[in-house]
Amino acid sequence: MNVPEFDTYGDVKKFLRTGGDAWYYNMVEEYMDMIAGDVILDEEFDVEELNGWIENELNSVQEGYEDYVDSQRY
C-alpha cells in the first residue's frame, strides 16, 4: 500500500482537490473535518500531525483486520 506522506498544507489541499487515493481520501477528509475551524493560515497546519494520524488509523484498521481473521480461524 502506498501511504501518502504530506509535506505541506498545499499537498493536502491538492490531494483532496484531485481525489487522491480512494482508501486514504476518507481518512484525510475526516481529519480535516475534525480540525475545521482550528486552522486559519496554511503555516498553522501541522502536516506531521496529519501524517501521524493517518498512520494511527492504518494501524487501527490492521489490528481490526487481524482480530477478525483470528476470530474466523476457530
HELIX and SHEET records of a PDB file:
HELIX    1   1 TYR A    9  THR A   18  1                                  10    
HELIX    2   2 ALA A   22  ILE A   35  1                                  14    
HELIX    3   3 ASP A   42  GLU A   44  5                                   3    
HELIX    4   4 VAL A   47  GLN A   72  1                                  26    
END                                                                             
